[in-house]
Amino acid sequence: MSELVGRPAYLDWLQRWRDHDLIKVVTGVRRCGKSTLLQQFAGGLRDEVGPEHVIQINLEDPAYRDLLDDPYRLYDHVVGQLNPGDHAYVILDEVQRVRDFQKAADGLFVHPQIDLYLTGSNAWLLSGELATLLSGRYVELGMLPYSFAEWWTAQPDATDLARDRLLIEYLGSGGFPYTVRLDGDASAINEYLLGVVATVMIKDVMSRREVRDVPVFDRVVTYLADNIGNLTSPKGIADALTSGGRKTSQMTVEGYLTGLTDAYLLYPAKRFDVRGKRLLSRVEKYYFVDPGLRGALLGGVSRDQGRLLENVVFLELLRRGLAPNVGVMEGSEIDFVTAGRTGAQYIQVAASVRDPATLARELAPLRAAPGHYARLLLTLDPGRFDHDGITQINVADWLLDTAPSH
């Protein structure tokens, strides 16, 4: 099985912003492929302009441990490698590991010889002083693990006949890049995904949020995994844990949710009043950065394919730049409402609508939604159908469509 999957959209983004007077910041959950992407980008640069014009430092490498405590030491280390008068591309991986790294970033950004690229695994990379210091002077690329279309390219039996089976496999294994090296070994993939979650929780959440009650924190994460696609609030989670014998407060849960979203392990989908055209506060839905994490956290393959499909569709909409929200109307809900270049789009997701009652239930909110916008029903059922202006599409076809209309 192939160990390297091309990420052309991400590489194109880096090339598009190359040599612009802006810091290029690549963010995303740990192990989603940021370092590999920058290695590929740096490799292309070395071939084009020569290795002496590319400086790449992975700050998780112990060889650079002496640079972590002093931003000016990092600055001096980089500048010391510049050739007088030569242009250089500087790539710093996991730069948030450096104390007060924003001071080094600002200094390197204003250096006339440097085109600067940063990666980080936590949203606070672009918060606080750095955001203030560099306001308007950076662009951000948010990375995710492999999409189904990307993961598909690594499968030796990726044919139309195997498409639906492979989608089910993807729902279980997810798209973290290293999983494609494990040749479909479900046990090994499960262990690896649990290791990813543990690393993110310990390095990017528990240490920064100073989590003291680890069992409660673990329960919150498990609760979220079990409630993908359900409307959730910090109070509701706190009440559920308290009733289950683990007393906790709404404020504590709010802190955990902030930490998990800052670490890109979770992504929120806000409620959107379809008729009032406004975002609603408090209750949200949360989706994991990768579908495979749910089964790993719950101890096996998910028993609810519909929720995993919803998670996958949410992530795909993010990749396509469509910022999905949950549509809310009187007495009904639309899974996702998006705003694309040509207007809004309404999307329902269901494992199957072969049962007439299920089909009627899924179509009802789409029919009730206002406006003359695209309306999609995505399912595992084969074929493409029109229901009086509502298009039903096989979700694998939709995920593999490299030029979706929106």
Secondary structure by P-SEA (a helix, b strand, c coil): ccccccaaaaaaaaaaaccccbbbbbbbcccccaaaaaaaaaaaaaaacccccbbbbcccccccccccccaaaaaaaaaaaccccbbbbbbbccccccccaaaaaaaaaaccccbbbbbbccccccccaaaaaacccbbbbbbbcccaaaaaaacccccccaaaaaaaaaaaccccccccccccaaaaaaaaaaaaaaaaaaccccccccccaaaaaaaaaaaaaacccccccaaaaaaaaaaacccccaaaaaaaaaaaaaaccbbbbbbbcccccccccccccccccccaaaaaaaccccccaaaaaaaaaaaaaaaaccbbbbbbcccccccbbbbccccbbbbbbbcccccaaaaaaaaccccccccccbbbbbccccbbbbcccbbbbcaaaaaacccccc
